[in-house]
Amino acid sequence: MLQLNINNETSKLRAVVLGIATSNGPTPELQNCYDPKSREHVLNGTYPKEQDMIEEMEAVAAVFKKYGITVFRPKVIKNYNQIFSRDIAFVIEDKLIKANILPDREKEYIAIEHVTNQINPKNIIELPKDCHIEGGDVMPWNDYIFVGTYSGEDYPNFITARTNQKAVLALQELFPHKKVKSFELRKHNIDPKENALHLDCCFQPIGKNKAILHKNGFLIEEEYHWLVQYFGEENIFEITKQEMYDMNSNIFSISEDVIISEKNFTRLNSWLRNQGFIVEEVPYSEIAKQEGLLRCSTLPLIRE
């Protein structure tokens, strides 16, 4: 049996589900794109090729192997995008919460049955259907659970709005001893530079007390300032609109000292090294074209 344990984003990683790019399917039709960035690359003829994405994911698998981390991969479904395992479920403490994702993506969860079968069924939670939630919006951070959301009345008009207020309340009920803090995110169906698809597209805690932030990803300035105050200005790396577009906040911590990052994030990576982090650089710019990066394609199961 897997003894799930996740209390934050940066404790030493022991086991993880890493998505898979094999048999990823053809370039999607424009009307089937779930986010503005994929849409942009379909229009430009620059949508990523399967072989390139497989190579990028294998580079991440190699880093996990180097650090002795147990890695599970989804079972391959023919012609199906299974890269972003963070979207399908997430772990808080010893509970795996199944995400209520876009209905077209239900098969992705079934493809990790060989993992969920190793978890005590009473620790697998399925929220009511009206609780919309995806793992990219959920960040356990010790006493807190940070959640990205969108509560505008036009919520149904945004394919980019993935987590609603009902889900925020459901998390508070599931974890009454934690402080669930939600943040309203900026949404846009067409312009990827004005869209924070998930909370991890504009914010991520790293190390013990530091964070990567992008101010424009937050709809309500006070909520952004709350984070600045919480982490302390001197501990924050503020990314530009272009860096947010390139997914600089979507790196992945395998411990408080070691971070996997995209090799082209030169400004971020040198800042991280100056702060004392070990940065494991991998190529991931092709996968980034689908508006997801390293955090999006990993589902941590056990941290120390």
C-alpha positions in Angstrom: 0.0 0.0 0.0 1.1 3.6 -0.7 1.2 5.7 2.5 0.4 9.1 1.0 1.9 12.1 2.7 2.0 15.6 1.3 2.0 18.7 3.5 3.7 21.2 1.3 5.4 21.9 -2.0 9.0 21.4 -1.1 9.6 18.6 1.4 11.8 15.7 0.2 10.0 13.9 -2.6 9.7 10.1 -2.3 7.1 9.1 -4.9 5.5 10.9 -7.8 3.3 10.3 -10.9 5.0 11.8 -14.0 2.7 12.2 -17.0 3.6 10.6 -20.3 3.8 11.9 -23.9 3.7 8.6 -25.8 0.8 8.3 -28.3 -0.1 11.9 -27.5 -2.4 12.1 -30.6 -2.5 14.5 -33.5 -2.4 18.3 -33.2 -5.8 19.2 -31.8 -8.4 21.1 -33.8 -8.7 24.7 -32.8 -12.1 24.2 -31.2 -10.7 21.4 -29.1 -8.0 23.5 -27.4 -8.5 23.8 -23.7 -6.3 26.9 -23.2 -5.2 30.0 -25.2 -1.5 29.0 -25.5 -2.3 25.7 -27.2 -4.7 27.6 -29.4 -1.9 30.1 -30.4 0.5 27.3 -31.3 -2.1 25.4 -33.4 -2.8 28.7 -35.3 0.9 29.3 -35.8 1.8 25.8 -36.9 4.2 25.5 -33.9 2.3 22.9 -31.9 4.8 20.5 -30.2 5.7 17.2 -31.8 5.3 14.0 -29.8 8.9 12.9 -30.1 10.2 16.2 -28.7 7.8 16.0 -25.8 8.7 12.4 -25.0 12.4 13.4 -24.9 11.6 16.3 -22.6 9.7 14.1 -20.2 12.4 11.5 -20.2 14.9 14.2 -19.1 12.7 14.8 -16.0 12.4 11.0 -15.3 16.2 10.9 -15.4 16.4 13.6 -12.7 14.0 11.7 -10.5 16.0 8.5 -11.0 19.2 10.3 -10.0 17.6 11.3 -6.7 16.2 7.9 -6.0 12.5 8.9 -6.3 9.9 6.3 -7.1 8.2 7.2 -10.4 4.8 6.0 -11.6 3.7 6.7 -15.2 0.1 6.6 -16.6 -0.9 3.6 -18.7 -0.7 4.8 -22.3 -4.0 5.5 -24.0 -3.7 5.6 -27.8 -3.9 9.2 -29.3 -4.6 10.9 -26.0 -2.9 13.7 -24.1 -1.7 12.4 -20.8 1.1 14.8 -20.0 -0.5 16.9 -17.2 -1.0 14.5 -14.3 -1.4 17.4 -11.9 -4.8 18.1 -13.4 -6.3 14.7 -12.6 -5.8 14.4 -8.9 -3.8 15.9 -6.0 -2.7 14.8 -2.6 -3.1 16.7 0.7 -1.9 14.9 3.9 -2.9 11.2 3.3 -5.8 11.9 1.0 -5.9 11.7 -2.8 -8.6 14.0 -4.1 -9.8 13.2 -7.6 -10.1 16.4 -9.6 -13.3 17.2 -11.3 -11.8 18.0 -14.6 -13.2 18.7 -18.1 -15.3 15.7 -18.9 -13.2 14.9 -22.0 -10.3 14.1 -19.8 -11.9 11.4 -17.6 -9.8 8.6 -19.1 -6.7 10.2 -17.8 -7.7 9.3 -14.2 -8.5 5.7 -15.2 -5.0 5.4 -16.7 -3.4 5.7 -13.2 -5.6 2.9 -11.7 -2.4 0.9 -11.0 -1.4 3.7 -8.6 -4.8 4.4 -7.0 -5.3 0.7 -6.4 -2.4 0.9 -4.0 -4.1 3.5 -1.9 -6.5 2.7 0.9 -10.0 3.4 -0.7 -11.1 5.4 2.3 -8.3 7.9 1.5 -9.5 8.5 -2.0 -12.0 11.4 -2.1 -14.3 12.3 -5.0 -15.9 15.7 -4.6 -19.5 16.4 -5.6 -19.9 17.1 -9.3 -20.6 20.8 -8.8 -17.2 21.3 -7.2 -14.9 22.1 -10.1 -11.2 21.7 -9.2 -7.8 20.9 -10.7 -4.5 20.2 -9.0 -2.8 23.1 -10.6 -4.9 25.4 -8.5 -4.2 23.6 -5.2 -1.1 24.2 -3.1 -0.7 22.7 0.3 1.7 24.9 2.3 2.0 23.6 5.9 -0.8 25.2 7.9 -2.4 26.6 4.7 -3.9 25.3 1.5 -3.6 28.0 -1.1 -6.3 27.7 -3.9 -6.6 29.5 -7.2 -10.2 30.2 -8.2 -12.5 32.3 -10.2 -15.9 33.4 -8.9 -17.1 35.9 -11.5 -20.6 35.5 -12.8 -19.2 34.8 -16.2 -17.4 31.7 -14.9 -19.2 29.4 -17.3 -17.8 31.4 -20.3 -14.2 30.6 -19.4 -12.8 27.3 -20.4 -9.8 28.6 -18.5 -11.7 28.8 -15.2 -11.1 25.4 -13.6 -11.7 25.8 -9.9 -14.8 27.3 -8.3 -15.9 28.5 -4.9 -17.8 25.4 -4.1 -14.5 23.4 -4.3 -12.8 25.9 -2.0 -15.5 25.3 0.6 -15.3 21.6 0.1 -11.6 21.7 0.9 -12.2 23.6 4.1 -14.6 21.0 5.2 -12.2 18.2 4.4 -9.3 19.8 6.2 -10.9 21.9 9.0 -7.5 22.2 10.8 -6.0 23.9 7.8 -6.5 27.5 6.6 -7.8 27.4 3.1 -6.9 30.7 1.4 -8.3 31.4 -2.1 -7.0 33.8 -4.7 -9.0 35.1 -7.6 -7.1 34.6 -10.9 -7.2 36.5 -14.1 -8.8 34.6 -16.9 -8.7 35.0 -20.7 -9.8 32.5 -23.3 -7.7 34.0 -26.1 -4.7 35.9 -24.8 -2.3 33.6 -22.9 -0.4 36.6 -21.5 -3.6 37.7 -19.7 -4.6 34.3 -18.5 -3.5 32.5 -15.3 -4.8 29.0 -16.1 -4.0 27.8 -12.6 -2.5 29.2 -9.5 0.8 27.6 -10.3 1.0 29.7 -13.5 1.5 32.8 -11.4 2.8 31.7 -8.0 4.8 28.9 -6.4 6.4 28.6 -3.0 10.0 27.2 -3.0 12.5 26.3 -0.3 11.4 27.0 3.2 10.1 30.5 2.9 10.5 31.9 -0.7 8.2 32.2 -3.6 7.9 33.0 -7.3 5.1 35.4 -8.1 3.5 37.3 -11.0 1.4 40.2 -9.9 -0.8 40.4 -13.0 -2.0 36.8 -12.6 -4.1 38.0 -9.6 -7.4 39.8 -10.1 -7.4 41.3 -6.7 -4.3 43.3 -5.8 -4.8 42.8 -2.0 -4.6 39.1 -2.4 -1.3 39.4 -4.3 0.0 41.8 -1.5 -1.1 39.2 1.2 1.4 36.7 -0.4 4.1 39.4 -0.6 3.7 40.1 3.1 3.4 36.4 4.0 6.7 35.5 2.3 8.5 38.8 2.7 9.5 41.0 -0.2 13.1 40.0 0.0 12.1 36.3 -0.5 10.1 36.8 -3.7 11.2 36.5 -7.3 8.7 38.6 -9.3 8.4 37.3 -12.9 7.5 39.4 -15.9 4.5 38.9 -18.2 6.8 37.2 -20.7 8.3 35.0 -18.0 4.8 34.0 -16.8 3.9 33.2 -20.4 7.0 31.0 -20.6 5.8 29.3 -17.3 8.7 30.4 -15.0 6.5 29.8 -11.9 5.7 26.3 -12.9 9.0 24.7 -11.9 9.0 21.7 -9.5 10.7 21.2 -6.1 12.1 17.8 -5.2 13.3 19.0 -1.9 13.8 22.3 0.0 17.2 22.6 -1.8 16.7 21.0 -5.2 14.5 22.4 -8.0 13.9 21.1 -11.5 13.7 24.0 -13.9 13.5 24.7 -17.6 17.0 25.3 -19.0 16.0 28.6 -20.8 14.8 30.3 -17.6 18.2 32.0 -17.3 17.1 34.9 -15.0 15.2 32.7 -12.6 17.8 29.9 -12.6 20.7 32.3 -11.7 18.5 33.8 -8.9 17.8 30.4 -7.6 21.5 29.4 -7.5 22.3 32.7 -5.8 19.8 31.8 -3.2 21.6 28.5 -2.6 19.3 26.1 -4.5 20.6 23.3 -6.6 18.9 23.7 -10.0 18.5 20.6 -12.2 17.9 22.1 -15.7 15.9 20.2 -18.3 14.5 21.1 -21.7 10.8 21.6 -21.5 10.0 24.4 -23.9 7.9 22.2 -26.2 5.6 21.0 -23.4 5.3 24.6 -22.3 3.4 25.4 -25.5 0.4 23.6 -24.0 0.3 26.1 -21.1 1.8 23.7 -18.6 5.3 22.9 -17.3 7.0 20.9 -14.7 4.6 21.3 -11.8 1.7 20.5 -14.2 3.1 17.3 -15.3 3.9 15.8 -11.9 1.6 14.5 -9.2 3.5 14.1 -5.9 2.3 11.2 -3.7 4.8 11.0 -0.9 7.1 13.6 0.6 9.0 13.2 3.8 
